[in-house]
């Protein structure tokens, strides 16, 4: 019997489409789903018979593992505990999106251990698991409603071209599918990039939508200093940290990014594009540094999500950040490690800026030591 094909754009209620897909998966059926890369075949990873039929439909053996589709980066480490900073950065910055991360997985730890034993050879036969969070709202809604993750693979038989439309899924797999969700042509029309996380970085197993240069940039540490207007304290801290890290790594400041770290600054209430204050520029000039080219930027959700470390000037800045982005709690610190505030020098004489700079330098030294240790270890 041919599968039921639902045109999502013509459906009266998208929620009903999601419910039907969830029900089919929960009952052990195979469902063709749209993603931003290519169409995929999905089976509930809690249903051993469905996963076995998924392997048969693909014409592959259990030694070629399926990816697990999960909701978000926040869920990833629940499945395979012990991620390193590179894995966390790529998950936070690439998901939802066209990247599959292959990480070490112990069958006896995390949520992997709760999957049926008969499923594990299809998911992590070699001590690793591939995790993916597709950037398709329909799939995300299904993942939120389904109990457990989805075993996901491209909707074609092994060795055949990828399916980029719903009709190609039907042509390739026909009655092996119960349901096909037609959400139009896949956005990218090529597979996800498959990235193997290693103790010291990553290897690209398959270069798909996201190329190696972009992955290298996304894997670098990003430190963001935060104040109010991004014209006095945070740009000063940014420049000082850049010099301190360059000295610690033995590289020029313009080589920091290629050494694995990026430094930036932003303001809670910045006038976008404003230069550093004249007093800040003068304090830096006196120490042989420069804020030339600085342009104030607003702290945004995107920047918060990208940052590995958000270093704020005062406790009130920390509160402001966490009130908007509570999920960043583990990545927000104060410049002053003792918990004190770096007062805003704006409007004060140069001597006030100089004292502010001294406070910031002490705080930067503390954080720089930890950052250098992590960079050297990784």
C-alpha positions in Angstrom: 0.0 0.0 0.0 1.4 3.4 -0.9 2.0 5.8 2.0 -0.3 8.6 3.0 1.2 11.9 1.8 0.2 15.1 3.6 0.9 18.4 2.0 1.7 20.5 5.0 1.0 23.9 3.4 -2.5 22.8 2.5 -3.3 21.3 5.9 -6.1 23.0 7.8 -4.2 22.7 11.1 -0.5 22.1 11.3 -1.0 20.7 14.8 -3.0 17.9 13.4 -0.2 17.0 11.0 2.2 16.9 14.0 -0.2 14.7 16.0 -0.6 12.3 13.1 3.2 12.0 12.7 3.7 11.5 16.4 1.0 8.8 16.5 2.5 7.0 13.5 6.0 7.0 15.0 4.7 5.9 18.5 3.0 3.0 16.8 6.3 1.8 15.2 5.7 3.2 11.7 8.3 4.7 9.4 7.6 8.4 8.5 9.3 10.5 5.9 10.1 13.9 7.3 11.3 17.2 5.8 14.5 18.7 7.1 16.4 21.8 5.9 19.0 19.5 4.3 17.3 16.5 2.6 14.2 14.5 3.4 14.7 11.8 6.0 13.1 8.6 7.2 12.3 8.5 10.8 11.5 5.8 13.3 11.0 6.0 17.1 14.3 5.1 18.7 12.2 3.5 21.5 10.7 1.0 19.1 13.2 -1.8 18.2 11.0 -3.3 15.3 10.7 0.1 13.7 14.4 0.7 13.8 15.1 -2.7 12.3 12.7 -2.0 9.5 14.4 1.3 9.0 17.6 -0.5 8.4 15.9 -2.9 6.0 14.3 0.0 4.1 17.7 1.6 3.7 19.4 -1.7 2.6 22.1 -1.3 5.2 23.4 -3.4 8.1 23.5 -2.4 11.7 27.2 -1.4 11.5 26.1 1.8 9.7 24.5 3.8 12.5 21.6 6.1 12.3 21.6 9.6 13.8 19.5 10.4 16.7 17.3 13.5 16.1 16.9 15.5 19.3 15.3 18.8 20.2 18.2 21.1 21.0 21.7 21.6 22.2 20.4 21.7 25.8 19.3 18.0 25.5 22.4 16.7 23.8 24.6 16.0 26.8 21.8 14.1 28.4 22.2 11.4 25.8 26.0 11.2 25.8 27.5 12.8 29.0 31.0 14.3 29.1 31.1 16.7 26.1 34.2 18.8 25.7 34.1 22.6 25.0 34.3 22.1 21.2 31.3 19.9 21.1 29.3 22.3 23.3 30.2 25.2 21.1 29.3 23.5 17.9 26.0 22.3 19.3 25.1 25.7 20.7 26.0 27.5 17.5 24.9 25.1 14.8 21.7 23.7 16.2 19.0 23.6 15.1 20.8 23.3 11.9 22.5 21.2 9.2 25.3 19.6 11.3 25.4 16.1 12.8 27.8 15.8 15.7 29.4 12.4 16.3 30.4 12.1 20.0 31.7 9.3 22.3 28.8 7.4 23.9 28.8 4.9 26.6 25.8 2.6 26.3 25.6 2.4 30.1 25.4 6.2 30.7 22.9 9.0 29.9 19.7 8.6 28.1 21.4 6.3 25.6 21.3 3.6 28.3 17.5 3.9 28.5 17.0 2.9 24.8 16.0 -0.7 24.2 19.0 -3.0 24.0 18.0 -4.1 20.5 18.2 -0.5 19.2 21.7 0.2 20.4 23.5 -1.7 17.6 21.8 0.6 15.1 22.5 3.8 17.0 25.9 3.4 18.6 27.6 0.2 17.4 31.2 1.6 17.7 31.1 3.6 20.9 29.9 6.8 19.3 26.5 8.3 18.5 25.6 10.9 15.9 23.2 13.6 17.2 21.3 16.0 15.0 18.8 18.8 15.7 17.1 19.6 12.4 16.1 23.2 11.6 12.6 22.4 10.5 9.7 23.6 12.7 7.5 20.6 11.9 10.2 18.2 13.0 11.0 20.3 16.1 7.3 20.1 17.0 7.2 16.4 16.5 10.3 15.9 18.7 8.7 18.0 21.5 5.7 15.8 21.5 7.2 12.4 21.0 8.4 10.4 24.0 12.1 9.8 23.2 14.4 10.6 20.3 14.0 9.7 16.6 16.3 7.5 14.6 16.8 9.5 11.5 18.5 8.8 8.1 18.2 10.1 4.6 15.1 9.0 2.7 16.8 6.9 0.0 18.3 3.5 -0.3 22.0 3.2 0.4 24.0 4.4 -2.6 21.1 6.1 -4.3 20.6 10.0 -4.6 19.3 11.8 -1.7 15.6 12.7 -1.7 15.0 16.5 -1.7 11.2 16.3 -2.3 8.4 14.3 -0.8 7.7 12.7 -4.2 11.3 11.4 -4.4 10.7 9.8 -1.0 7.7 8.0 -2.4 9.5 7.0 -5.5 12.5 5.6 -3.5 10.8 3.8 -0.7 7.1 3.5 -1.6 5.2 1.1 0.6 8.0 0.9 3.2 6.7 4.2 4.5 3.4 4.8 6.4 3.4 8.6 6.2 5.1 11.3 4.1 5.0 14.9 5.2 5.4 17.1 2.2 6.8 20.5 3.2 8.1 21.5 -0.2 11.6 21.1 -1.6 14.4 20.8 1.1 16.0 24.2 1.7 19.6 23.2 1.0 19.1 20.1 -1.0 22.3 18.5 0.3 23.2 16.4 3.3 24.2 17.7 6.8 27.9 18.1 7.6 29.0 15.2 9.8 31.6 16.2 12.4 33.4 13.8 14.7 34.4 15.4 17.9 37.9 14.5 19.1 39.7 15.3 22.4 41.5 18.2 20.8 39.0 19.4 18.2 37.1 17.8 15.4 37.3 15.9 12.1 34.9 16.4 9.2 33.6 13.0 8.2 31.3 14.4 5.5 31.4 18.0 4.3 27.8 18.9 3.6 26.0 22.2 4.0 28.5 23.7 6.4 32.1 23.7 5.2 35.3 23.2 7.2 36.3 26.9 7.4 32.9 27.8 8.9 33.1 24.9 11.3 36.6 26.0 12.4 35.3 29.5 13.1 32.3 28.2 15.0 34.5 26.0 17.1 36.5 28.9 18.5 36.1 30.3 22.0 34.2 33.6 22.1 34.5 35.9 25.1 32.2 38.9 25.4 32.6 41.7 27.9 29.4 43.4 28.8 28.7 46.9 30.3 25.9 49.4 29.7 26.8 51.5 26.7 29.8 49.6 25.3 31.9 52.8 25.1 33.9 52.8 28.3 34.4 49.7 30.5 33.7 46.8 28.1 35.8 48.1 25.2 38.6 48.7 27.6 38.4 45.2 28.9 38.2 43.8 25.4 41.4 45.5 24.3 43.2 44.5 27.6 42.1 40.9 27.3 43.2 40.7 23.7 46.7 41.9 24.5 46.9 39.6 27.6 45.9 36.5 25.6 48.2 37.3 22.7 51.1 37.6 25.2 50.2 34.4 26.9 49.9 32.4 23.6 53.0 34.1 22.1 51.2 35.3 19.1 50.3 38.7 17.5 46.9 40.1 18.4 45.6 39.6 14.9 46.5 35.9 15.2 44.3 35.3 18.2 41.3 34.0 16.1 43.5 31.5 14.3 44.8 30.5 17.8 41.2 29.5 18.8 39.8 32.5 20.6 37.8 35.6 19.7 37.2 38.6 22.0 34.3 41.1 21.7 32.3 43.5 23.8 28.7 44.7 23.9 26.3 46.9 25.9 23.0 46.2 27.6 21.8 49.6 26.3 24.3 50.5 23.6 24.0 53.3 21.0 25.0 51.2 18.1 28.0 52.4 16.3 29.3 54.8 18.9 33.1 54.9 19.3 34.9 54.3 22.5 34.9 57.4 24.8 37.8 59.8 24.4 38.9 59.0 28.0 38.9 55.3 27.3 40.9 55.8 24.2 43.4 58.0 26.1 43.8 55.5 29.0 44.5 52.7 26.4 46.9 55.0 24.4 48.9 55.6 27.6 49.5 51.9 27.9 50.4 51.4 24.2 47.0 50.0 23.2 44.2 51.3 21.0 40.4 51.3 20.7 40.5 52.7 17.1 37.7 51.2 15.0 35.6 50.3 18.0 31.9 50.6 17.3 29.4 49.9 20.1 27.0 47.0 19.7 23.9 45.9 21.5 24.0 42.6 23.4 21.6 40.4 21.5 20.2 36.9 21.8 22.4 35.7 18.9 25.5 37.1 20.7 24.6 35.5 24.0 24.0 32.2 22.4 27.3 32.3 20.6 29.4 33.3 23.6 31.3 30.8 25.7 31.8 33.4 28.4 29.9 36.6 29.1 32.0 38.8 31.5 29.9 41.6 33.0 31.0 44.7 34.9 28.4 44.7 37.7 26.0 42.3 39.4 23.1 44.4 37.9 24.5 43.6 34.4 24.5 39.9 35.3 20.9 40.2 36.5 19.9 41.9 33.2 21.5 39.2 31.1 19.9 36.4 33.1 16.5 38.0 33.1 16.4 37.9 29.3 18.5 34.7 28.8 18.3 32.5 31.9 19.8 29.6 29.8 23.1 31.5 29.8 23.5 31.2 33.6 26.6 28.9 33.5 28.4 31.2 31.1 28.0 34.6 32.9 30.7 35.9 35.2 31.8 39.1 36.8 35.0 40.9 35.8 35.8 41.1 39.5 36.1 37.5 40.7 35.4 38.6 44.3 31.9 39.7 43.2 32.4 43.5 43.3 31.2 46.0 40.7 33.3 48.0 38.2 31.7 51.4 38.5 30.9 53.3 35.4 33.5 56.1 34.9 31.4 58.0 32.4 31.4 61.8 33.0 34.4 61.6 35.4 37.9 62.9 34.9 40.7 60.9 33.4 41.9 59.8 36.9 38.5 58.0 37.4 39.0 56.1 34.1 42.5 55.2 35.1 41.3 53.7 38.4 38.6 51.9 36.5 41.2 50.5 34.1 43.3 49.2 37.0 40.3 47.3 38.4 39.5 45.9 35.0 43.1 44.8 34.4 43.1 42.8 37.7 39.8 41.1 36.7 41.1 40.4 33.2 44.2 38.8 34.5 42.1 36.3 36.6 39.9 35.3 33.6 42.8 35.3 31.2 44.6 32.6 33.2 41.6 30.3 33.0 41.1 31.0 29.3 44.7 30.3 28.5 44.6 27.0 30.5 41.6 25.9 28.5 43.2 26.9 25.1 46.4 25.0 26.0 44.5 21.9 27.1 42.4 21.8 23.9 
